[in-house]
Amino acid sequence: MNFKLNEGIEILERTPRTLEGFLAGLSAGWLEGDEGEGTWNAVGVVEHLIEGEKHNWIPRLKMILHDGESRVFPVFNRFSHVEEPSSKSIEEKLAEFASLRSDSVKELKALIVDQDHSLEATGLHPAFGEVSARELISTWVVHDLTHISQIVRVFSNRYREDVGPWKEYLGVLKRTEPS
């Protein structure tokens, strides 16, 4: 096992700044590009991350630590941002995400470090069954990295045909189907 809470927190704390540095001030061509029908653009990814901060990570961690396996996690609607789109600018969305994430990381530290809860405590996921706090937090970190990677892939594919023969050397363009 490679998970270390302090290392996971390093990524969780940096994701908002990474996204802000990468997305703030970009033109619509970058922000609205996607990989086809049913896929998300960069704005959609940020909206999804906001919903995760509100309804997924910390609420589920609290359930693990306080309820154990006595209650199943509520289902997280991964598509709620599509069903109820926001008219805020990308900068406003990034600021909202940064604020929510800051609060989440403080709460994570309070729950695990300050209250000395075990990372091996378990709860019940509606699809996977028993999951540990360690697995949930690890997934949170990799979820961030997955969506950063997704944005990079979508942006890169925008210039897929424009790079000409160099496509052969650009690993990000080797993947042909969206995930």
Secondary structure, 3 states (H helix, E strand, C coil): CCCCHHHHHHHHHHHHHHHHHHHCCCCHHHHCCCCCCCCCCHHHHHHHHHHHHHHCHHHHHHHHHHHCCCCECCCCCCCHHHHCCCCCCHHHHHHHHHHHHHHHHHHHHHHHHHCCCCCCCEEEECCCEEEEHHHHHHHHHHHHHHHHHHHHHHHHHHCCCCCHHHHHHCHHHCCCCCC
